[in-house]
Amino acid sequence: MIHHSTNSLSLMIVAGEASGDAHAAALVRALRQAAPETQIDFFGSTGAQMRAAGVDSVVHADELAILGLWEVGQALPKFWRAFGELKRAATERKPAAVVLVDWPDFNLRLARWLHRRGVPVIYYISPQLWAWRSYRVHSVSRDVDLLLSILPFEKDWYAARGMTQVEYVGHPLSGEVRAGYGREEFCRRNDLDPARPVVTLLPGSRHKELVRILPPMLDAADLMAKQRSDIQFVIVVAPNRNPGEARDIIAGHDSSLKNSVRLVHHETREALAAADAAAVASGTATLEAALLGTPLVIVYKESALNWHTLGSLITAEHYGLANLIAGRRIVTELIQDQLSGESLAAELLGLLDPVRNAAMRSELKSVAEKIGEPGASGRAARAILDFLS
């Protein structure tokens, strides 16, 4: 399969955010499985899961995962340092190829540098240019030798723009998203009553998302509680965040639910699966909710400055992955100024109506059917090995 005299292979792999770390770790395991005769040495920018999978860490990506123009401004020295360390590692260790995973702001810059120096560049989980930076297609086309796409509509989108080195491997979450235990057990562990409605709130995995998105979620919970005293609220703290951050925001918020809302950590899928309805910050978690069949509202809010800059670049008809994959708006999206306590409360109360609830659950099944067969990591691994031979 791979023609190296020593039957060893060096691959650099670069991920930046929590979801990229998980997908990269799965890919590393799949590559080892697909080429058991080959000693593969992985090194690069890692999160905890990649390190657990045996990737040698040149840069700890956990320290870089931030979003937003101001925040990036403050973190630039860290980014440049990470950039320099990865360049140095690529120069010294001469990998057979570099696999970039998601994280476009950093990785597209790195791709350009590597490509100019003749290092083959493979991009896994292609940057979502169709959403808001379609002008970057030419640089991806120039700097990336193989693009592995995980969304069914991307290959055609790229082909229409003259980019042919794209392979669709299916979504790594296909067949992988299930709760570790059911609603009864989730309620037992978190002191909730399984006979009463559960509404789960996911405010995002970055500090700035918590700051902007959790308050309108709390406002919505207050308004809902006034209309229906039987609803129980669960707030999910992303695995990479400290629950203290959410507690501080709740403590500082003028809410009647301060003491009754449940905070859960490391139970994201269980909290979604147990919910009658959920509000989820735009991102991978919206697809997880859809795959678990949980009726949801997709929400997002940026700072006014970032929105002014980013909002004008957005070209896709939908934000939410569930809607993009379905090719139509099956889930309500409350973005930026549309997101308020009132609008969110109205949507969530609507989803608690049994007829609407059942209708959305069946719509979400169609999304699960569209994201491809399980085994994306294995297909991506084989595509990479074929490319390298």
Backbone torsions as a table, in degrees:
resi	resn	phi	psi	omega
1	MET	NA	-51.1	178.8
2	ILE	-117.1	130.9	-174.9
3	HIS	-102.7	81.9	173.5
4	HIS	-120.2	135.4	-172.9
5	SER	-57.4	-41.2	-176.4
6	THR	-87.3	-2.4	-175.2
7	ASN	58.1	35.7	172.9
8	SER	-125.6	159.7	-171.3
9	LEU	-148.9	136.3	177.5
10	SER	-111.5	127.8	179.0
11	LEU	-128.6	132.0	173.4
12	MET	-93.7	138.6	-179.4
13	ILE	-135.4	131.7	-170.9
14	VAL	-128.7	113.5	174.8
15	ALA	-127.5	157.9	-176.4
16	GLY	-123.9	-37.0	-172.3
17	GLU	-113.3	169.6	-172.5
18	ALA	-55.9	-45.2	-177.4
19	SER	-68.4	-37.3	177.4
20	GLY	-64.3	-37.7	178.4
21	ASP	-60.6	-44.6	-179.3
22	ALA	-64.7	-45.5	-178.9
23	HIS	-67.2	-38.4	179.3
24	ALA	-65.5	-40.9	179.6
25	ALA	-63.1	-41.7	178.7
26	ALA	-64.2	-37.6	179.6
27	LEU	-67.0	-41.0	178.6
28	VAL	-59.4	-45.7	179.0
29	ARG	-64.0	-40.0	-179.3
30	ALA	-67.1	-36.5	178.4
31	LEU	-65.8	-42.2	179.3
32	ARG	-63.7	-37.4	-179.5
33	GLN	-70.2	-38.1	-176.2
34	ALA	-75.7	-21.9	-179.3
35	ALA	-130.9	65.8	-173.3
36	PRO	-63.9	-23.6	-178.0
37	GLU	-79.8	-13.2	-172.6
38	THR	-103.2	133.8	175.2
39	GLN	-83.9	107.5	-178.3
40	ILE	-102.6	122.8	175.9
41	ASP	-100.5	115.5	179.3
42	PHE	-101.1	138.5	172.9
43	PHE	-147.2	159.9	176.4
44	GLY	153.6	-144.9	-178.7
45	SER	-99.7	119.7	-167.6
46	THR	-126.4	153.1	163.7
47	GLY	-106.5	-176.0	-174.5
48	ALA	-59.1	-38.6	-176.3
49	GLN	-71.1	-35.1	176.8
50	MET	-67.2	-40.2	178.7
51	ARG	-62.7	-39.6	178.1
52	ALA	-64.4	-28.5	179.6
53	ALA	-84.6	3.1	173.7
54	GLY	92.1	23.4	176.0
55	VAL	-87.1	129.3	179.2
56	ASP	-71.1	124.2	-170.9
57	SER	-90.8	109.1	173.5
58	VAL	-82.8	-38.6	-179.4
59	VAL	-133.7	135.5	173.4
60	HIS	-87.5	105.7	-175.4
61	ALA	-69.2	-24.2	-178.1
62	ASP	-53.9	-29.2	-176.0
63	GLU	-83.7	-5.3	-175.1
64	LEU	-111.4	-8.3	-170.1
65	ALA	-74.3	94.8	-180.0
66	ILE	-140.8	167.6	-178.7
67	LEU	-144.3	144.8	174.4
68	GLY	115.4	149.3	-171.8
69	LEU	-68.2	-45.0	-179.3
70	TRP	-62.9	-46.0	-175.6
71	GLU	-63.2	-40.9	179.2
72	VAL	-62.7	-39.7	177.9
73	GLY	-55.0	-44.9	-179.5
74	GLN	-70.1	-28.1	-173.9
75	ALA	-95.3	-1.5	-174.5
76	LEU	-50.5	-45.4	180.0
77	PRO	-56.1	-39.8	177.9
78	LYS	-61.9	-43.6	-179.2
79	PHE	-63.5	-45.7	-178.0
80	TRP	-64.0	-37.0	178.8
81	ARG	-63.7	-46.3	-179.8
82	ALA	-61.4	-42.6	179.5
83	PHE	-58.8	-47.0	-179.5
84	GLY	-62.7	-41.9	-178.2
85	GLU	-66.2	-39.0	179.6
86	LEU	-69.8	-38.6	177.0
87	LYS	-61.2	-44.7	-178.8
88	ARG	-62.7	-43.7	-179.4
89	ALA	-62.9	-40.6	-179.5
90	ALA	-65.1	-39.0	-178.9
91	THR	-67.9	-43.1	-175.9
92	GLU	-76.0	-39.2	-170.0
93	ARG	-98.3	-5.1	173.7
94	LYS	40.1	67.0	-179.7
95	PRO	-67.6	155.0	176.3
96	ALA	-65.1	-29.0	177.4
97	ALA	-165.4	166.6	173.9
98	VAL	-118.3	131.1	177.0
99	VAL	-105.3	114.5	179.0
100	LEU	-97.8	132.5	-176.4
101	VAL	-116.9	110.4	175.5
102	ASP	54.7	-143.0	171.0
103	TRP	48.2	57.0	-168.5
104	PRO	-62.9	-35.1	-175.0
105	ASP	-59.2	-37.8	-179.9
106	PHE	-86.5	-48.0	-169.8
107	ASN	-69.5	-32.7	-179.8
108	LEU	-68.6	-33.3	176.7
109	ARG	-66.3	-43.0	179.7
110	LEU	-65.9	-39.4	179.9
111	ALA	-57.0	-41.9	-177.1
112	ARG	-63.2	-45.5	-178.7
113	TRP	-63.8	-45.5	-177.8
114	LEU	-66.1	-44.2	-177.8
115	HIS	-58.9	-41.7	-179.4
116	ARG	-64.0	-24.7	180.0
117	ARG	-98.5	13.7	172.4
118	GLY	78.9	13.6	177.0
119	VAL	-85.2	126.2	178.0
120	PRO	-62.0	133.0	-176.7
121	VAL	-113.7	121.3	175.4
122	ILE	-111.7	131.9	-179.9
123	TYR	-113.9	118.8	179.3
124	TYR	-108.2	135.9	-171.9
125	ILE	65.3	74.9	-170.7
126	SER	-58.0	145.7	179.1
127	PRO	-58.5	141.0	-173.8
128	GLN	-82.3	66.2	-175.9
129	LEU	-65.5	-31.3	179.8
130	TRP	-60.4	-24.0	-176.6
131	ALA	-77.1	-46.3	-177.4
132	TRP	-160.6	32.4	172.0
133	ARG	-158.7	50.0	-171.8
134	SER	-62.6	-19.2	179.3
135	TYR	-67.4	-11.1	-178.9
136	ARG	-86.0	-1.9	-176.1
137	VAL	-55.3	-42.0	-175.2
138	HIS	-62.7	-36.2	-179.4
139	SER	-71.9	-35.5	177.3
140	VAL	-65.3	-44.7	-178.8
141	SER	-59.6	-38.4	-176.5
142	ARG	-75.9	-40.4	-168.0
143	ASP	-99.7	-9.6	-175.4
144	VAL	-114.0	128.7	-177.8
145	ASP	-87.3	-30.6	178.0
146	LEU	-145.9	124.9	-179.8
147	LEU	-111.3	121.8	179.6
148	LEU	-103.9	114.1	-173.7
149	SER	-98.9	145.2	-179.1
150	ILE	-111.7	0.0	-179.2
151	LEU	-117.6	135.0	-168.9
152	PRO	-61.4	-28.0	-174.9
153	PHE	-88.4	-7.7	-171.2
154	GLU	-70.9	-40.3	-175.1
155	LYS	-56.7	-45.2	179.2
156	ASP	-66.2	-38.5	-179.7
157	TRP	-60.8	-46.6	179.2
158	TYR	-66.8	-41.9	-178.2
159	ALA	-60.5	-38.2	179.8
160	ALA	-64.3	-19.7	179.4
161	ARG	-106.4	19.5	171.0
162	GLY	83.4	11.8	-178.1
163	MET	-105.8	116.3	-171.5
164	THR	-107.0	-14.7	-175.1
165	GLN	-83.0	50.4	-175.4
166	VAL	-120.5	130.6	174.5
167	GLU	-121.8	133.5	176.5
168	TYR	-90.5	121.4	-177.7
169	VAL	-109.4	-3.3	-176.0
170	GLY	91.6	167.8	-174.9
171	HIS	-90.9	131.1	-178.3
172	PRO	-60.7	-18.9	179.0
173	LEU	-83.0	-12.2	-177.9
174	SER	-59.5	124.7	179.2
175	GLY	76.9	-3.3	-175.0
176	GLU	-103.5	-14.2	-171.6
177	VAL	-93.7	102.7	170.7
178	ARG	-145.6	155.2	-179.6
179	ALA	-79.7	146.8	178.9
180	GLY	-70.7	-25.7	177.3
181	TYR	-154.3	164.0	-170.7
182	GLY	-87.4	-174.0	-175.2
183	ARG	-59.9	-44.5	-177.6
184	GLU	-58.2	-47.6	-177.7
185	GLU	-67.4	-40.3	178.6
186	PHE	-60.3	-44.8	-179.4
187	CYS	-65.1	-39.4	179.8
188	ARG	-62.3	-44.5	-178.2
189	ARG	-66.7	-27.7	-173.9
190	ASN	-113.7	18.5	173.8
191	ASP	56.4	47.4	178.3
192	LEU	-117.1	160.4	179.9
193	ASP	-99.2	112.6	-176.0
194	PRO	-63.7	-15.8	-179.6
195	ALA	-81.2	-13.7	-179.5
196	ARG	-104.3	154.5	-177.7
197	PRO	-61.9	143.3	176.2
198	VAL	-117.6	127.1	174.9
199	VAL	-115.6	123.4	-176.9
200	THR	-105.5	135.0	-176.7
201	LEU	-117.3	123.8	177.8
202	LEU	-117.7	100.3	-174.9
203	PRO	-83.1	5.4	176.4
204	GLY	111.5	172.7	-172.7
205	SER	-113.0	7.4	178.3
206	ARG	-118.4	150.4	-176.0
207	HIS	-55.2	-45.9	-176.1
208	LYS	-65.0	-29.9	177.1
209	GLU	-68.0	-42.8	177.4
210	LEU	-56.7	-46.5	-175.7
211	VAL	-62.1	-37.3	-175.4
212	ARG	-92.2	-30.2	-169.4
213	ILE	-101.4	-30.4	-179.2
214	LEU	-65.3	-42.0	-179.8
215	PRO	-57.5	-49.0	176.5
216	PRO	-62.9	-29.0	175.4
217	MET	-65.1	-41.9	178.7
218	LEU	-66.1	-39.4	176.6
219	ASP	-59.5	-43.5	-179.4
220	ALA	-63.3	-42.7	-179.9
221	ALA	-60.4	-42.8	178.0
222	ASP	-59.0	-46.8	-178.2
223	LEU	-65.0	-39.2	179.8
224	MET	-66.0	-40.9	-178.7
225	ALA	-63.2	-31.6	178.3
226	LYS	-67.3	-33.2	-179.1
227	GLN	-86.0	-32.1	-177.0
228	ARG	-140.9	110.0	-175.1
229	SER	-78.3	-6.8	-175.4
230	ASP	-88.6	-7.5	-175.2
231	ILE	-76.4	137.1	175.8
232	GLN	-110.1	136.2	-176.0
233	PHE	-110.5	136.0	177.9
234	VAL	-123.4	130.4	175.2
235	ILE	-109.4	126.3	-179.0
236	VAL	-95.5	123.3	174.0
237	VAL	-91.8	125.0	-178.9
238	ALA	-58.3	149.7	-174.9
239	PRO	-57.0	-31.9	-177.0
240	ASN	-85.5	2.4	-178.2
241	ARG	-108.5	156.7	176.1
242	ASN	-88.5	126.6	-179.3
243	PRO	-56.0	-23.6	178.4
244	GLY	-57.7	-34.3	179.8
245	GLU	-60.8	-47.2	-179.5
246	ALA	-66.8	-40.1	179.3
247	ARG	-59.3	-40.6	179.9
248	ASP	-63.3	-41.8	-179.1
249	ILE	-65.9	-42.1	179.6
250	ILE	-64.2	-42.9	-178.4
251	ALA	-62.6	-35.6	-178.1
252	GLY	-85.3	0.6	-174.4
253	HIS	-100.5	140.9	-177.3
254	ASP	-81.3	79.1	-173.8
255	SER	-126.3	140.2	178.7
256	SER	-78.8	-8.4	-173.8
257	LEU	-99.7	6.3	-175.2
258	LYS	-39.2	-45.0	-171.7
259	ASN	-94.4	-12.9	-174.2
260	SER	-100.7	-18.8	-178.3
261	VAL	-73.9	138.3	-178.5
262	ARG	-95.6	129.5	174.6
263	LEU	-98.1	127.2	174.8
264	VAL	-122.9	148.5	-176.3
265	HIS	-134.5	137.2	-178.2
266	HIS	62.0	29.1	174.4
267	GLU	-138.0	36.7	-173.1
268	THR	-57.6	-53.3	-175.0
269	ARG	-67.6	-37.3	179.0
270	GLU	-64.1	-42.4	-179.4
271	ALA	-65.8	-35.9	177.1
272	LEU	-71.2	-46.2	-176.5
273	ALA	-64.3	-32.7	-177.9
274	ALA	-78.4	-15.3	-171.5
275	ALA	-78.5	146.5	169.8
276	ASP	-78.4	-32.0	177.0
277	ALA	-155.9	157.0	-177.8
278	ALA	-142.8	152.9	168.4
279	ALA	-114.3	125.7	-170.9
280	VAL	-130.4	129.3	176.4
281	ALA	-65.8	137.4	-175.9
282	SER	-51.8	135.7	-177.6
283	GLY	148.3	-166.2	-176.6
284	THR	-57.9	-34.7	-176.6
285	ALA	-61.4	-26.6	179.0
286	THR	-67.1	-34.1	177.3
287	LEU	-72.8	-37.3	177.5
288	GLU	-60.9	-43.3	178.3
289	ALA	-60.4	-44.7	-179.1
290	ALA	-61.9	-42.2	-178.6
291	LEU	-69.5	-26.7	175.6
292	LEU	-82.9	-7.9	178.0
293	GLY	78.9	20.5	-178.2
294	THR	-89.5	119.1	177.9
295	PRO	-56.4	133.3	-173.2
296	LEU	-142.8	164.2	168.7
297	VAL	-117.5	134.1	178.8
298	ILE	-95.6	128.9	-177.3
299	VAL	-126.7	154.1	171.8
300	TYR	-161.8	145.4	176.2
301	LYS	-149.1	128.5	176.6
302	GLU	-106.1	170.2	170.0
303	SER	-67.0	157.2	-178.1
304	ALA	-59.0	-39.5	-178.7
305	LEU	-63.7	-51.2	-179.2
306	ASN	-62.1	-38.6	-178.1
307	TRP	-64.7	-39.4	179.8
308	HIS	-59.6	-40.8	-178.7
309	THR	-77.5	-48.2	-173.0
310	LEU	-79.6	-37.8	-174.3
311	GLY	-56.5	-36.7	-177.2
312	SER	-72.4	-14.7	-178.0
313	LEU	-93.2	-8.6	-172.3
314	ILE	-78.2	127.3	-175.3
315	THR	-118.0	-14.2	-177.0
316	ALA	-76.3	155.0	178.9
317	GLU	-74.7	-27.3	-177.7
318	HIS	-129.7	156.9	172.0
319	TYR	-94.5	-45.4	-168.8
320	GLY	-70.1	135.6	179.9
321	LEU	-59.6	-37.2	179.7
322	ALA	-57.8	-43.5	-179.2
323	ASN	-71.0	-40.0	-180.0
324	LEU	-62.6	-41.6	-178.2
325	ILE	-71.4	-39.3	179.2
326	ALA	-69.2	-24.2	-177.2
327	GLY	79.0	9.2	175.6
328	ARG	-157.9	168.5	-174.0
329	ARG	-83.1	93.2	176.5
330	ILE	-97.8	-20.4	-179.4
331	VAL	-117.1	133.3	177.6
332	THR	-66.1	138.9	176.9
333	GLU	-116.4	124.4	175.8
334	LEU	-112.0	102.0	-171.8
335	ILE	-115.7	137.1	174.9
336	GLN	54.9	-114.3	-174.3
337	ASP	-70.9	-16.8	178.8
338	GLN	-75.2	-17.3	-176.8
339	LEU	-87.0	110.4	174.5
340	SER	-142.2	167.6	176.6
341	GLY	-56.1	-43.0	-176.5
342	GLU	-64.5	-49.6	-174.9
343	SER	-65.7	-39.1	-177.8
344	LEU	-70.4	-41.1	179.0
345	ALA	-60.0	-43.8	-178.1
346	ALA	-62.1	-43.6	-179.5
347	GLU	-64.7	-45.9	-176.6
348	LEU	-67.4	-40.5	177.5
349	LEU	-61.6	-38.8	177.8
350	GLY	-60.8	-40.1	-178.5
351	LEU	-71.0	-18.4	177.6
352	LEU	-79.6	-10.7	174.2
353	ASP	-67.0	125.0	-172.0
354	PRO	-56.4	-36.4	-178.4
355	VAL	-68.7	-48.3	178.8
356	ARG	-63.3	-37.8	-178.4
357	ASN	-61.1	-48.4	-178.9
358	ALA	-65.0	-37.9	-179.7
359	ALA	-63.0	-44.1	-179.7
360	MET	-68.8	-36.0	178.0
361	ARG	-59.0	-39.2	-179.6
362	SER	-73.9	-33.3	174.8
363	GLU	-60.7	-41.7	-176.5
364	LEU	-67.6	-28.0	175.9
365	LYS	-58.7	-36.9	-178.4
366	SER	-66.6	-31.0	177.2
367	VAL	-66.3	-45.0	-179.6
368	ALA	-59.3	-36.6	-179.7
369	GLU	-71.6	-25.8	-175.2
370	LYS	-84.1	-14.4	-171.2
371	ILE	-89.0	14.1	172.9
372	GLY	92.6	165.4	-179.9
373	GLU	-69.7	155.8	171.7
374	PRO	-59.7	162.3	176.3
375	GLY	102.4	20.2	-178.9
376	ALA	-58.9	-41.2	-177.6
377	SER	-61.9	-40.9	178.5
378	GLY	-64.8	-40.9	178.8
379	ARG	-67.0	-38.1	178.1
380	ALA	-64.7	-42.5	-179.9
381	ALA	-60.4	-44.5	-179.4
382	ARG	-65.8	-38.8	178.5
383	ALA	-62.0	-39.2	179.9
384	ILE	-67.4	-43.5	-179.1
385	LEU	-66.5	-38.9	176.4
386	ASP	-62.1	-43.3	-179.4
387	PHE	-61.0	-40.9	-176.2
388	LEU	-74.9	-28.0	179.1
389	SER	-79.3	NA	NA
